[in-house]
């Protein structure tokens, strides 16, 4: 397996060739807004990150975590809220293309997901 961290993103390529892309949000509150909007749920802009996360988990029937499509919201024992996005449940190739653009790497349109993921890892590991 090989992997790399690019900003908020983690890219992994397994020996089997399977590629995963995760985004660990630095701005948790903004990611929670994104999730609320995806689900069409209302929230109060004055809520803290902990209030937003706890409310979302409660609304969607979770105890300490909830999965909303590609998004995962976790409430830690100390009350802190963490969010991440698993692009494996969506379009991994589009996430990789976006990352390639972010790091200034040219993409050959014939590359498949496995090749693109591997080349990005190599590119940012130089």
CORPE-V701513 format. One record per helix or strand. SS is the DSSP state (@ for helix, = for strand). FROM is the first residue (numbers start at 1). TO is the last residue. If there is no record, write none. Layout:
BEGIN
ss->SS from->FROM to->TO
ss->SS from->FROM to->TO
END
This chain:
BEGIN
ss->= from->2 to->6
ss->= from->9 to->13
ss->= from->19 to->24
ss->@ from->28 to->39
ss->@ from->49 to->59
ss->= from->65 to->68
ss->= from->71 to->75
ss->= from->81 to->86
ss->@ from->87 to->89
ss->@ from->92 to->103
ss->@ from->113 to->124
END
